Amino acid sequence: MKNKKIKSLTIRITEHQYRKLIDTIVEEEINKSEFIRESIDSKINKLVRNRRNNLS
């Protein structure tokens, strides 16, 4: 069962960023929300890994 999404987020991006986003989601065949969720997860995971590596 999918998790119910109960939060929303509004972001401001440039026209150029928006065009790149649209091109990417069309190419990846994914919707904007899912792309942004995956991007956020990826960035957070990268930051956590870097933080762990710096502690070693």
N, C-alpha and C positions, 0 to 999 in steps of 0.2 A: 504494500500500500504506500502511496506517495505521501510525503509530509505535506501538511497543509501550510501554505505560506501565509504568515500573518503580519509580516512587516513589509514596509515599502521604503524605497530609497529614491530620492531625486538627485540627479547629478547634472552638472552643466558641462558640456563639452563643446569644442569648436566644430565648425562646419567640416573641416578637414578630418577631425577625429570621427565624426558621425559617418562621413562617407567611407572611411576605412572600416568602421564597424559594420556597416551595411554590406560592404564588399565581402568581408570575412564571414559574416553569418550566412550569406548566400552561398559562398564557396564551401563552407563547412556543413551546410544544410541543418542549421540549428536556429532556435529562436533567440531573440536578443536577451531575454531574461536568463535563459540557460547559459548562454555564452558569458554573460556578466557574472553569474554565480560561479561558474567554473574558473573564470579569471580571478575572482576574489579569493577563492579557495587556493588556487595555485600560488598566488602572491603571498598569502598568509603562510602556507606551508614552506615556501622558500625562505621567508623571514625567520620562521621558527628553526629551520635547519641551520641557517647562518648563525643564529643566536646560540644554538647548541654547539656548533663548531667553534665559535669564539670562546666558549666557556671551557673547552677542552685544553 
